[in-house]
Amino acid sequence: MAPAAERKDFESTKALRNVMGKYFKELAEGPQQGRKTAWCTSVGPAELLRAFGFDVYFPENHGAMLGASRMATDLIPLANARGFSPDICSYLTSDIGSYLKGETPLQKMGLSGIPKADVLVFNTNQCRDVKDWFQFYAREWNVPCIGVHTPRAIGEVDDALIDYVAAQIERLLKPLEEVSGEKFQIDRLRQVVELSKKCTLLWKAVLETAANVPSPLSFFDGTIHMGPAVVLRGSQDAVAYYETLLAELRQRTAENVPAVEGEKFRIYWEGMPIWGKLRSLATQFAELKTCVVASTYCNSWVFEDLDPADPFRSMARAYSSIFICRSEDWKEQYIERMVRKFKVHGILYHDAKTCPNNSNSRYEMPQRLQRSLGLPYLVVNGDLNDLRLYSEEQTRTNIEAFVEQLQEL
C-alpha cells in the first residue's frame, strides 16, 4: 500500500456552506414571498410537504445546532421551568428553551428566530417526544399538528404494516390541501420522491467510501456533511451537492488521502452524536490514529426503498425501515453487517441520557454482539445536547483505555 498522503480540508465544504445558506435564506424569505412553512420531523414525510410547495423546516436540525454551538445547556432549564422534564429529549428542551428565550443560531443565518409553522407534521417512527414537541408549538401558534403513528420494534416490514402507514400518509392530503391552498398533484410528488431517492443513494455512496482502508471520511465529517440529506432531500440542490462531495471522496480514495493520518484502528459509533464535543472527540481519535469509520446515526438518512412509481407505499416502507424503530434482532444483524463491511475493530456505544430510543447499550446488546463478533466495545455515558450529563475527563480516559485494548488484539 502506498504511504498515506497528508490530510487536507474538504474542497466541498464551500459548496456545503452555499447550499445550506441558500436553504436558510429561502426559509427566512418564504413568508414575505407568499410561501408557507411546514415543520417536519427529520424522518417524516418531507417529500409530501415539498410536493405541496411548503418551505420545510426540521427542528431536530435546530436542536443539533443548539448542541454544537453549546447553547443548549443554558436553554434547557427554561423548558424545564415551563414543565418539560429534564429526562426527556434534550433536542426538545433545548429547542423550546431557545424559543422561550428568543435566542437561536438561526439568527446568524438570516432568520429573526425559530420560523413560525403554518402546519406541523410528525412521524413517531423515532419516538413519542416528537409529537409532544410539535403539539407544544401547535398550541402556541394555534396551527394544525398532524402526523403518522408508526409502530415500534418492527421485525419484518410486511405488507400489513406498509398498508397501515401508507394510509396514514394519504390521510394527510386533505389537511395539507387546506393549509397550503394547493390541490395535491401526484406527478409533483413523484418528481420529489425521485430527487429524494437520488439524494439518498448518493449519501449512501458517500458514507460507503469509508469502507476503504485508510478511510477518506470519518463519522465526524459525516455529521457535518449530512445537512443536505436531512433538510434538502427531495431537492436538486441536495443531489448536486452529494455528486460534488462523492467525486471528491473518490479522488481522495484514489490518492490515498486519509481522514485520520496514520490510521491504525477503525471504530463503529452506535448512537447519537455528542454535539457539543464532536471537535474534541475527533481530535482525540486522530491523536490515537483511530478513525470512526461508520455509524448508525449518519446512515439514518439512507432511504433506499423510495420509489417514485409508488410514492405513498414506498415512503411508508422507507420511513418504517429505519434503525431506530426496528426490533433488537434486526438491529444486531444490521450492526454485524456494518462491522464487517467497514472492517471495524471495535464498537463505541453512546448511552445518551435523554434519548433512550437511540441508545442501544441498555439491554445487553453490546455483550451479545461481543460474543457474536469477538470485538471489544466501550459505552460512553453522555447526551446529545445536555453537557451536564457528560464527563469529558472520564470519557477521554475511557477512550484511551479502549484504544489500548485494541492494540492488544
Secondary structure, 3 states (H helix, E strand, C coil): CCCCCCCCCCCCHHHHHHHHHHHHHHHHHCHHHCCCEEEECCCCCHHHHHHCCCEEECHHHHHHHHHHCCCHHHHHHHHHHHCCCCCCCHHHHHHHHHHHHCCCHHHHHCCCCCCCCCEEEEECCCCCHHHHHHHHHHHHHCCCEEEECCCCCECCCCHHHHHHHHHHHHCCHHHHHHHHCCCCCHHHHHHHHHHHHHHHHHHHHHHHHHHCCCCCCCHHHHHHHCHHHHHCCCCHHHHHHHHHHHHHHHHHHHCCCCCCCCCCEEEEEECCCCHHHHHHHHHHHHHCCEEEEEECCHHHHCCCCCCCCCHHHHHHHHHCCCHHHECHHHHHHHHHHHHHHCCCCEEEEEEECCCHHHCCCCCCHHHHHHHHHCCCEEEEEECCCCHHHCCHHHHHHHHHHHHHHHHCC
